[in-house]
Amino acid sequence: MWLLLSVCVFCLLGCSAGQDRATLWRGNDHSGRCQYTFTVPSPSETSCSPTVSGGPEMEGLKARLSLLEVLVARLTGGEIGGPGAGLQEALTQAMGERILLQGEKARLERDVEGLQRRMEEMRRETERLQSRPCYPQSPLLPPSIPLQDSGLRPAGDPAWQYGGNPVLQELKAEVTEIPAPSPEGREDSTGCGELISIGEPVSHRKADSIAGKYGVWMQDPEAVAPYGGKMVWRIDTVGSEVRQLFGYEDIDQLSKGFPSKVLLLPEPVESTGATLYRGSLYYQRRRSRTLLRYDLASESIAARRDLPHAGFHGQFPYSWGGYTDVDLGVDEQGLWAVYSTNKAKGVIVVSQLDPHSLAVKRSWETSIRKTSVANAFVICGRLYTVASYTAANTTINFMFDTATGQGKEVALPFRNKYRYNSMVDYNHAQRKLFAWDNFHIVSYDVRLGRQ
């Protein structure tokens, strides 16, 4: 009993001395039971009363909430005339300027497109004017006479136009009936002549599959039975065993993709150098210098012959490759082969062939390397070469005349519309170039000068 009393007195003295130490209490609760209480003072809380502040954590939380309220009020413009209103106004102004800039950009893009179209029109007009000669004024009409000074009749009187002379009036009528000269002034619409210009490409059909990326298409310029001159023939040349020859009744059926005839050639075709002439298909046999004449009527090989010393299967191709070592073509003078040999050291050799036996009748060696040009074709005994097979706007850059044995550089504009031209051949019956440009079958009108 005395021990317990001593402990209680000690605790009371300890509490009065300071509140920073632990205390132990013992007493009876309301039911008479003995209850011990152990108390440790909190270092941060001075009271448990709900009316007292919650300490530094609560104060920090309140400060953060107050700051958040201020920021929200500024962003929503809650403060009249404050920073929020200025921010909203700046945002609205920036959006308006952005819309104006987008409109200005669209207008400038339209202006650029218009300028590009005008530049293209001016370029074509410049080319046309550069190739057009200047003509002297007609000597048939005398210079006009100022009738008001002659004392005869007023100059504005219709009855006295052209000086009132019936002979001059009759002469004027005859002059107006004379056909105007061609734009080039020296074009020959029927006979042979030097190439003057090449028209824009006209697309007829796009190949259906990857096999048609490269190919050759033809019309017989001197067709014989059973097929007429309107018949169109086509070979897709992508593949290791190219043997299918598709025939179409006319160019419209080709455009629709409806062949009326499919022939299986007895021996495979090498590349895009085939041509059609007088009822026969002429082509190079795969992996050889052998030329074949396939008769369409009998559907059989009518002649075969090796082209002497000709490179083949990648020795002397055009610049685009494709094993285009031997290129056959037809013009007003007959059947031609364009190729090269080791003896010629890679320059183009052009030979005229006998269309029945395939024998070489005569050969010419040019001065231009075959691998440096993209394609070649023969018109009126003249060889022409294409500078590039991928450039959209390229040129016919060289001409060799077999009549004189002389060659020269030229610069006739030529377009590769689809930028991968793997075949160019001439059809003298239609006076067109046929081409195969990156899956597309196209043609070009050509104009020739007078002999």
C-alpha positions in Angstrom: 0.0 0.0 0.0 2.7 2.4 0.9 4.6 1.4 -2.2 1.7 2.2 -4.5 1.2 5.6 -2.8 4.8 6.4 -3.3 4.5 5.7 -7.0 1.5 7.9 -7.4 3.2 10.8 -5.7 6.3 10.3 -7.9 4.2 10.5 -11.0 2.4 13.7 -10.0 5.8 15.3 -9.3 7.1 14.2 -12.7 4.1 15.7 -14.5 4.6 19.0 -12.8 8.3 19.0 -13.7 7.8 18.5 -17.5 5.6 16.9 -20.1 8.3 15.3 -22.2 8.5 12.0 -20.3 6.2 8.9 -20.3 3.8 8.4 -17.3 2.0 5.4 -15.9 -1.4 5.7 -14.1 -3.3 3.1 -12.1 -6.9 3.5 -10.9 -10.3 1.9 -10.7 -12.7 2.5 -13.6 -16.5 3.1 -13.2 -17.1 -0.6 -12.6 -14.5 -0.9 -9.9 -11.9 -2.7 -11.9 -8.1 -1.9 -11.7 -7.0 0.0 -14.9 -3.4 1.0 -15.9 -2.8 4.0 -18.2 0.5 4.6 -20.0 0.9 8.1 -21.6 3.6 9.4 -24.1 3.4 13.1 -25.1 3.3 13.8 -28.9 6.2 15.9 -30.2 4.1 17.6 -32.9 0.6 17.8 -31.5 -0.3 20.0 -28.6 -3.9 19.1 -28.3 -6.4 16.5 -29.5 -9.2 19.0 -29.5 -11.0 19.2 -32.9 -11.0 23.0 -32.7 -7.3 23.1 -32.7 -5.2 23.2 -36.0 -4.0 19.8 -37.4 -0.3 20.7 -37.3 2.2 21.4 -40.1 0.8 18.7 -42.5 -2.6 20.3 -42.4 -1.2 23.7 -42.9 0.8 22.6 -45.9 -2.2 20.9 -47.4 -4.3 24.1 -47.0 -1.6 26.1 -48.6 -1.5 23.8 -51.6 -5.3 23.9 -52.0 -5.3 27.7 -51.9 -2.6 27.8 -54.6 -4.6 25.4 -56.8 -7.7 27.5 -56.4 -5.8 30.6 -57.6 -4.5 28.8 -60.6 -7.9 27.4 -61.6 -9.4 30.9 -61.2 -6.7 32.4 -63.5 -7.1 29.7 -66.2 -10.9 30.0 -66.3 -10.8 33.8 -66.2 -12.3 34.0 -62.8 -10.3 37.1 -62.0 -11.8 39.9 -64.0 -9.0 41.7 -65.8 -6.4 39.4 -64.3 -3.8 37.1 -65.9 -6.5 34.5 -66.8 -8.3 37.0 -69.1 -5.1 37.9 -70.8 -4.2 34.2 -71.4 -7.6 33.5 -72.9 -7.3 36.5 -75.2 -3.9 35.4 -76.3 -5.1 31.9 -77.0 -8.0 33.2 -79.1 -5.7 35.5 -81.0 -3.3 32.7 -81.7 -6.1 30.4 -83.0 -7.3 33.2 -85.3 -3.8 33.8 -86.7 -3.4 30.0 -87.3 -6.6 30.0 -89.4 -5.4 33.0 -91.4 -2.0 31.3 -92.0 -3.7 28.1 -93.2 -5.8 30.1 -95.6 -2.7 32.0 -96.9 -0.8 28.7 -97.3 -3.6 27.2 -99.4 -3.7 30.3 -101.6 0.0 30.2 -102.1 -0.1 26.5 -103.0 -2.8 27.3 -105.6 -0.6 30.1 -107.0 2.4 27.8 -107.2 0.3 25.2 -109.1 -0.9 27.9 -111.5 2.7 29.1 -112.1 3.9 25.6 -112.7 1.2 25.1 -115.3 2.1 28.4 -117.0 5.8 27.5 -117.0 5.0 24.2 -118.6 2.9 25.9 -121.3 5.6 28.5 -121.9 8.2 25.7 -122.1 6.2 23.9 -124.8 5.5 27.1 -126.6 9.3 28.0 -126.5 10.2 24.6 -127.9 7.6 25.0 -130.7 8.8 28.4 -131.6 12.5 27.4 -131.5 11.8 24.6 -134.0 9.6 26.8 -136.3 11.4 28.6 -139.1 10.8 32.2 -140.0 8.9 32.7 -143.3 9.2 35.7 -145.5 6.0 37.7 -146.2 4.1 36.6 -149.3 5.2 38.5 -152.5 1.8 38.0 -154.0 0.2 41.0 -152.3 1.6 44.5 -152.8 1.9 46.9 -149.9 -1.3 48.7 -148.9 -2.0 52.1 -150.6 -3.3 55.0 -148.5 -6.4 55.6 -150.7 -7.3 58.7 -148.8 -4.2 60.4 -150.2 -4.8 59.2 -153.8 -7.8 61.4 -154.4 -9.9 58.4 -155.6 -12.1 57.1 -152.8 -12.0 57.1 -149.0 -9.8 54.4 -147.5 -12.7 53.0 -145.4 -14.9 52.3 -148.4 -15.4 48.5 -148.7 -15.7 48.8 -152.5 -12.2 50.1 -152.7 -10.5 47.7 -150.3 -7.3 46.3 -151.8 -7.1 49.4 -154.0 -10.3 48.9 -155.9 -8.5 46.7 -158.4 -10.6 43.6 -159.4 -7.4 41.7 -160.3 -6.0 42.2 -156.8 -9.4 41.1 -155.3 -9.4 38.0 -157.3 -5.8 37.3 -156.4 -6.6 37.8 -152.7 -9.4 35.2 -153.0 -7.0 32.7 -154.6 -4.4 33.2 -151.9 -6.9 32.6 -149.1 -7.7 29.2 -150.7 -4.1 28.0 -150.6 -3.6 25.7 -147.6 -1.5 27.1 -144.8 2.0 25.6 -144.4 2.5 23.0 -141.7 3.7 24.3 -138.3 7.2 23.1 -139.1 7.1 24.2 -142.7 9.0 21.2 -143.8 6.8 18.3 -142.7 6.2 15.3 -145.0 2.9 13.5 -144.1 3.4 10.6 -146.5 7.1 10.0 -147.4 10.3 9.7 -145.6 12.3 12.3 -143.9 14.3 13.3 -140.8 12.6 13.2 -137.5 11.4 16.7 -136.5 9.4 16.1 -133.2 7.7 13.6 -131.0 4.3 14.2 -129.5 3.0 13.6 -126.0 2.6 10.0 -124.9 -0.9 8.5 -125.1 -1.7 5.6 -122.7 -3.7 2.7 -123.9 -3.6 0.1 -121.1 -1.8 -0.8 -117.9 -0.6 -4.4 -117.5 -2.5 -6.6 -115.0 0.4 -8.2 -113.1 4.1 -8.0 -112.3 4.8 -10.0 -115.5 3.8 -6.9 -117.4 6.3 -4.4 -115.9 8.4 -4.8 -119.1 7.1 -5.9 -122.5 6.6 -5.3 -126.2 3.5 -4.5 -128.2 3.2 -4.3 -132.0 0.9 -3.8 -135.0 1.9 -5.2 -138.4 2.6 -2.2 -140.6 2.2 -4.4 -143.7 -0.2 -7.0 -142.5 -1.2 -10.1 -144.5 -4.0 -12.7 -144.1 -5.4 -14.1 -141.8 -4.7 -11.1 -139.6 -5.4 -7.5 -140.6 -3.5 -4.3 -139.8 -5.8 -3.4 -136.9 -4.7 -6.5 -134.9 -2.6 -5.7 -131.9 0.0 -8.1 -130.5 1.5 -8.1 -127.0 4.2 -10.0 -125.1 4.8 -9.6 -121.3 8.6 -10.3 -121.0 9.1 -10.7 -117.2 9.9 -14.4 -116.6 12.4 -17.1 -117.4 10.2 -18.8 -120.0 8.5 -16.0 -122.0 6.4 -17.8 -124.7 2.9 -16.3 -124.7 1.8 -14.0 -127.6 -1.5 -12.3 -127.0 -3.6 -11.0 -129.9 -6.3 -8.3 -129.8 -8.7 -7.4 -132.6 -7.9 -3.7 -132.3 -6.6 -1.1 -130.0 -10.0 -0.8 -128.2 -10.0 -4.5 -127.3 -6.4 -4.1 -126.0 -7.5 -1.2 -123.8 -10.3 -3.4 -122.4 -8.0 -6.4 -121.9 -9.9 -8.9 -124.1 -7.5 -10.9 -126.3 -9.0 -12.8 -129.2 -6.0 -15.0 -129.8 -3.3 -16.5 -127.5 -0.3 -18.2 -129.2 2.3 -20.3 -127.5 5.6 -19.7 -129.1 7.7 -22.9 -129.7 10.9 -21.3 -128.3 11.2 -18.7 -125.5 11.7 -14.9 -126.1 14.7 -12.9 -125.0 13.7 -9.4 -123.7 11.8 -6.7 -125.5 13.4 -6.6 -128.9 10.7 -8.4 -130.9 8.9 -6.9 -133.9 6.1 -7.8 -136.4 6.4 -7.6 -140.2 4.4 -9.0 -143.1 2.6 -11.7 -141.1 5.7 -12.9 -139.1 6.9 -12.3 -135.6 10.7 -11.7 -135.4 12.4 -12.3 -132.1 15.7 -13.3 -130.4 15.8 -16.8 -128.9 16.5 -16.8 -125.1 20.2 -16.9 -124.1 21.5 -17.0 -127.7 22.2 -14.8 -130.7 19.7 -16.8 -132.7 17.0 -14.9 -134.6 13.7 -16.6 -135.3 10.9 -15.8 -137.8 7.6 -17.1 -136.5 4.8 -17.3 -139.1 1.5 -16.3 -137.5 -0.6 -18.1 -140.1 1.0 -21.5 -139.8 1.9 -20.9 -136.1 5.4 -22.3 -136.7 9.1 -21.3 -137.1 9.6 -20.3 -140.7 13.3 -19.3 -140.5 16.2 -19.1 -138.0 19.7 -17.7 -138.2 22.5 -16.5 -135.8 23.2 -12.8 -135.9 27.0 -12.9 -136.6 29.2 -12.0 -133.6 26.3 -10.3 -131.8 26.5 -10.0 -128.0 23.7 -11.6 -126.1 22.2 -12.1 -122.6 23.7 -9.0 -121.0 26.9 -8.4 -123.0 25.8 -5.2 -124.7 22.3 -4.2 -123.4 20.7 -0.8 -123.3 21.3 1.2 -120.1 18.2 -0.1 -118.4 19.5 -3.7 -118.7 16.9 -6.4 -119.3 19.1 -8.5 -121.7 18.3 -6.0 -124.5 21.4 -7.0 -126.5 19.5 -7.4 -129.8 16.7 -5.0 -130.8 14.7 -5.7 -133.9 12.6 -3.1 -135.7 10.9 -2.3 -138.9 10.6 0.9 -141.0 9.8 2.0 -144.5 12.9 0.3 -145.8 12.5 -3.1 -144.1 13.8 -5.1 -141.2 16.6 -3.9 -138.9 18.7 -5.2 -136.1 20.4 -3.0 -133.5 23.1 -4.6 -131.4 26.9 -4.6 -130.8 29.9 -7.0 -131.0 33.2 -7.5 -129.4 34.9 -6.2 -132.6 32.9 -3.0 -132.4 33.9 -2.7 -128.7 30.3 -2.0 -127.5 29.3 0.7 -130.0 26.0 0.3 -131.7 25.9 -1.8 -134.9 22.8 -1.4 -137.1 22.2 -4.1 -139.8 19.5 -4.4 -142.4 18.2 -8.0 -142.6 16.5 -10.1 -145.2 13.0 -10.5 -143.9 12.7 -14.1 -145.3 16.1 -15.7 -144.5 17.2 -13.3 -141.7 20.6 -12.9 -143.5 22.5 -9.7 -143.0 22.3 -7.6 -146.1 24.5 -4.7 -144.9 25.9 -3.3 -141.6 27.0 0.1 -140.3 29.0 0.8 -137.2 28.1 4.0 -135.3 30.0 6.1 -132.8 27.7 5.8 -129.8 28.0 3.1 -127.2 24.9 0.9 -126.8 25.1 0.7 -123.0 25.0 4.5 -122.8 21.5 4.9 -124.3 18.1 3.7 -123.0 16.5 2.6 -126.3 16.8 2.9 -130.1 14.5 2.8 -133.2 14.9 3.2 -136.9 12.9 5.6 -139.1 13.5 6.0 -142.8 16.9 4.3 -142.6 18.0 6.6 -139.7 18.8 5.2 -136.3 17.7 7.3 -133.3 18.6 6.8 -129.7 16.8 7.8 -126.4 19.0 9.3 -123.7 17.2 8.1 -120.6 14.6 5.5 -119.7 13.7 7.0 -116.2 13.9 10.8 -116.7 10.4 12.2 -117.2 11.7 14.8 -119.7 14.6 13.4 -121.7 15.7 13.7 -125.4 16.4 11.8 -128.6 20.2 12.5 -128.4 21.8 10.8 -131.4 20.9 10.1 -135.1 22.8 7.9 -137.5 21.9 8.0 -141.2 22.6 4.8 -143.1 22.3 6.6 -146.4 25.4 8.7 -145.7 27.1 6.6 -143.0 27.3 9.7 -140.8 26.0 10.3 -137.3 25.3 13.5 -135.3 24.0 14.6 -131.9 20.5 15.9 -131.8 18.2 17.1 -129.0 14.5 16.3 -129.6 12.3 16.3 -126.5 11.0 12.9 -125.4 8.8 12.1 -122.4 8.9 9.0 -120.2 5.5 9.6 -118.6 5.8 6.6 -116.2 9.6 6.8 -115.8 10.7 3.3 -116.8 10.6 2.9 -120.5 11.8 -0.6 -121.6 10.8 -0.6 -125.3 10.5 2.0 -128.1 9.7 0.9 -131.7 8.4 2.7 -134.8 5.3 1.8 -136.9 5.6 3.4 -140.3 2.0 2.6 -141.3 0.6 4.7 -138.4 3.6 7.0 -138.2 3.8 6.4 -134.4 6.2 5.2 -131.8 5.1 2.3 -129.7 6.5 2.1 -126.1 6.2 0.1 -122.9 6.7 2.4 -119.9 6.5 0.9 -116.5 3.5 -1.4 -116.9 1.9 1.0 -119.4 1.3 0.6 -123.1 1.8 4.0 -124.7 2.2 5.6 -128.2 3.6 8.8 -129.6 2.8 10.7 -132.8 5.9 11.7 -134.8 6.5 14.3 -137.4 9.1 13.9 -140.2 10.7 16.5 -142.4 10.9 16.4 -146.2 13.7 14.6 -148.0 
